[in-house]
Amino acid sequence: MKFSVGDPVYIKSNQEEGVILEIVDKNTAKVKSGKAIYHVFFEDLDHPYLNWFLNQNKLKKQSNLYIDNIQSEKKTNRQSVLPFGVYMVFFPQYKIDEFDEVIDRVKIYFYNETPKDFTFCYSAKNKNETFFEIENQLLPNSEFYIHDIAFENIANSPIFQYKFFETKQPALETESFITLKPKKLYDYIDKIKYDNHAFFSICLFDEIKPKPIETIIHDDINLKKISNKQDSHFNFSHILNKSKYEIDLHIEKLVKNAHKLGPSEKMSIQLKEFESALELASVTHQRSIVFIHGVGKGTLKEAIHKILSIKKQTKSIKTYVNNYDTRYGYGATEVFF
């Protein structure tokens, strides 16, 4: 179905009428509906004349309409717009500010470009305050509208946390989080403006791989670790000796020639050491562990606290504190299990 600038249109997804302001590309158009201006896929548009005619007939026949007469909506195959995988998709919505077009809000969706059915938990936070959360189902080859977020909020480094598992195989699950830093956000916006696209997307995963099953058996005769690998043995006493109650994450304590590494390489090594020590402390049933991260710019501490915040929700840890200590000042975080 062909459309031109100035055509009246009916938007099927939100059942609103509008006018086409601009043809963005072969797949999308900029539409004005009331005071809102946003981008819409052509497949979501229709000419309004049929809808007007049907609404008139509905008004005429409304008194004779029974539940048995209502026909179920026919399902149509949705055409994929992104490569294989599950994505978080951001649609900026624009408004006219005097003579300039500025972003007012951002619509957020989940896109499932796979034939699998997922159940998900999602929450959005600003600092320590959760301002939106939802649990629902993401059907195969479909999109799911999550919520709108004001542009000043999305430019304030919110944390988007998510957990997905396959509906038919709940054991297959994955969870993580996304933080949109202002620089990264503006890079995405500049790119879609340059490419003349309606949205930008972040791939969450392409498939969920099963986690290896591991169990520690403790009895008076021996200690073994049973896993999906054959003939594997677990030396529990060695692991106990290896575990520590205090971990110094300063990069010079972890690697030699640290000055040759870039900031991202240093951060990767520090976070890997942190997660390894955290998991080891949990497995060996420690009451607590202290991570010395220093004060500095607070980048390492912020990354550590984000990981701990997620693990606290899954109840793998009890709590964590960053109080003043005579030994470390404010440069250490203690985790309690």
URTA-V687124 format. One record per residue. RES is the residue in one small letter. PSI is psi as a letter, one per 30 degrees, with the letter a starting at -180 (none if undefined). NEAR is the number of other ideal C-beta (glycine too) atoms within 10 Angstrom. D_LAST is the distance of its C-alpha to the last C-alpha in Angstrom with 1 decimal. Layout:
res;psi;near;d_last
RES;PSI;NEAR;D_LAST
RES;PSI;NEAR;D_LAST
This chain:
res;psi;near;d_last
m;k;8;59.9
k;k;5;61.1
f;l;16;60.3
s;l;8;61.8
v;k;11;61.0
g;f;8;62.0
d;k;15;61.6
p;k;13;60.2
v;l;23;57.3
y;k;17;55.1
i;j;18;51.4
k;e;14;50.3
s;e;12;46.5
n;g;12;46.7
q;h;8;50.3
e;l;14;51.6
e;k;14;54.8
g;a;23;55.3
v;k;12;57.5
i;k;19;56.9
l;e;14;56.9
e;k;13;56.4
i;j;13;56.1
v;e;17;53.0
d;a;12;53.3
k;f;6;54.4
n;f;14;51.3
t;l;22;50.6
a;l;23;52.5
k;k;18;51.9
v;k;24;52.6
k;k;16;53.2
s;j;15;52.4
g;b;8;53.3
k;f;8;51.8
a;k;15;49.0
i;k;18;49.6
y;l;20;47.4
h;k;21;47.6
v;k;24;48.2
f;k;17;48.8
f;e;18;52.4
e;f;15;51.3
d;g;15;49.9
l;l;21;53.3
d;l;15;56.4
h;k;13;59.8
p;f;16;59.8
y;e;10;63.3
l;e;10;62.3
n;e;14;59.5
w;e;13;62.2
f;e;10;64.5
l;e;10;61.9
n;e;11;60.8
q;e;10;64.5
n;e;10;64.9
k;e;10;61.8
l;e;9;63.3
k;e;9;66.5
k;g;10;65.0
q;e;8;62.1
s;f;6;63.9
n;g;7;64.4
l;k;10;60.8
y;l;6;59.1
i;e;5;55.7
d;f;6;57.4
n;f;8;59.0
i;k;8;55.8
q;k;6;55.2
s;k;5;51.8
e;k;6;51.0
k;k;5;51.8
k;k;6;48.9
t;k;7;49.7
n;k;6;48.2
r;k;15;46.3
q;k;9;47.0
s;k;12;44.1
v;f;17;44.0
l;l;15;41.2
p;l;10;40.5
f;k;11;38.5
g;a;15;34.9
v;k;23;32.8
y;l;22;33.2
m;k;19;32.3
v;k;20;35.7
f;k;20;36.8
f;j;20;40.3
p;k;21;41.4
q;k;15;43.9
y;l;19;46.6
k;l;15;48.8
i;j;12;51.9
d;j;10;51.5
e;c;5;55.1
f;g;5;56.3
d;k;8;53.0
e;k;11;50.6
v;l;11;47.0
i;k;17;43.7
d;e;19;43.0
r;l;20;40.0
v;k;22;38.2
k;k;17;37.9
i;k;21;34.9
y;l;17;35.1
f;k;21;33.5
y;k;23;36.1
n;j;26;35.8
e;h;20;38.4
t;l;19;37.6
p;g;8;39.0
k;l;18;35.6
d;k;15;34.2
f;l;24;30.7
t;k;16;28.5
f;l;22;26.3
c;k;16;23.9
y;k;20;24.6
s;l;17;23.7
a;k;22;25.2
k;k;18;23.8
n;j;15;25.4
k;c;8;23.0
n;g;8;20.5
e;k;8;23.0
t;j;11;23.3
f;f;12;27.1
f;k;16;27.5
e;l;12;25.8
i;k;12;27.3
e;k;10;27.0
n;a;12;30.1
q;k;12;32.0
l;j;19;33.5
l;l;13;36.6
p;k;13;38.2
n;h;14;40.2
s;l;13;39.7
e;l;19;38.2
f;j;18;36.1
y;k;13;36.5
i;d;20;33.2
h;l;15;34.3
d;l;15;36.2
i;k;21;34.8
a;k;12;37.0
f;e;18;37.7
e;f;10;36.6
n;e;15;33.1
i;f;22;32.8
a;g;17;34.1
n;h;14;31.2
s;h;15;28.6
p;l;19;26.9
i;k;18;23.8
f;j;21;24.7
q;k;20;21.8
y;l;20;22.8
k;k;18;21.9
f;k;23;24.9
f;k;17;25.6
e;k;17;29.0
t;e;16;30.4
k;f;10;32.1
q;i;12;29.3
p;f;9;25.9
a;f;10;24.1
l;j;17;25.3
e;l;17;23.0
t;k;17;22.1
e;k;15;20.3
s;a;13;20.5
f;l;15;21.9
i;k;14;25.1
t;k;14;25.8
l;j;20;29.6
k;l;10;30.5
p;e;11;33.9
k;e;7;35.6
k;e;13;34.5
l;e;20;35.5
y;f;12;38.9
d;e;11;39.4
y;e;16;38.9
i;e;17;41.3
d;e;11;43.9
k;e;11;43.7
i;f;18;44.4
k;e;10;47.2
y;e;8;48.7
d;f;9;48.4
n;h;10;49.6
h;l;15;46.7
a;f;19;45.3
f;l;21;41.6
f;l;20;39.0
s;l;20;36.2
i;k;13;32.9
c;k;14;32.3
l;e;19;28.8
f;l;15;29.5
d;e;13;32.5
e;l;12;31.0
i;j;18;27.7
k;k;9;27.3
p;k;10;25.6
k;k;11;22.5
p;k;8;22.9
i;k;9;21.9
e;k;13;19.9
t;k;9;19.0
i;k;14;18.2
i;k;11;20.5
h;j;9;20.1
d;a;7;23.2
d;f;5;25.6
i;e;5;27.9
n;l;10;26.0
l;k;15;22.8
k;l;16;23.4
k;j;15;21.9
i;k;13;23.8
s;a;13;24.1
n;g;10;27.0
k;k;9;28.5
q;l;5;30.9
d;h;4;31.1
s;k;11;27.6
h;l;9;26.0
f;j;17;22.5
n;j;12;22.5
f;e;16;19.3
s;e;8;20.5
h;e;9;21.2
i;e;15;17.8
l;e;13;16.3
n;e;10;18.9
k;f;11;18.2
s;k;16;14.5
k;l;14;14.2
y;f;12;12.2
e;k;14;14.4
i;k;21;15.8
d;j;17;19.0
l;g;22;19.7
h;k;15;23.3
i;e;19;25.5
e;f;11;27.9
k;f;12;25.2
l;e;15;24.5
v;l;14;28.1
k;l;7;31.6
n;h;7;34.2
a;f;14;31.6
h;f;8;34.6
k;f;8;36.0
l;l;14;33.1
g;l;8;33.1
p;e;9;30.4
s;e;8;29.0
e;e;13;29.0
k;e;19;27.0
m;e;15;24.4
s;e;12;24.1
i;e;16;23.6
q;e;23;21.0
l;e;15;18.9
k;e;11;19.3
e;e;18;18.1
f;e;22;15.0
e;e;13;14.1
s;e;11;15.1
a;e;21;13.0
l;e;22;9.8
e;e;12;10.8
l;e;17;11.7
a;e;21;8.6
s;e;16;6.9
v;e;14;10.3
t;g;17;10.8
h;h;9;7.8
q;l;18;7.1
r;e;10;5.6
s;l;16;5.9
i;k;24;8.6
v;k;16;11.7
f;j;26;13.8
i;j;16;17.4
h;f;25;19.2
g;l;17;22.1
v;d;12;23.9
g;b;10;26.9
k;f;8;27.5
g;g;13;23.8
t;e;13;24.0
l;e;23;21.1
k;e;20;18.8
e;e;12;19.9
a;e;16;19.2
i;e;22;15.7
h;e;17;14.9
k;e;15;16.6
i;e;17;14.5
l;e;19;11.2
s;e;16;13.2
i;e;17;14.0
k;f;18;10.7
k;e;15;9.6
q;e;14;12.8
t;g;9;12.1
k;g;7;8.9
s;f;13;7.2
i;l;21;4.6
k;e;11;4.9
t;l;11;7.1
y;k;19;8.8
v;l;11;12.1
n;h;16;15.3
n;l;9;17.2
y;k;9;20.1
d;k;14;19.7
t;f;5;22.9
r;e;9;21.8
y;f;20;21.0
g;b;10;22.4
y;g;14;20.8
g;g;20;20.3
a;l;23;16.6
t;k;22;13.2
e;k;17;10.1
v;k;24;6.7
f;k;12;3.8
f;none;15;0.0
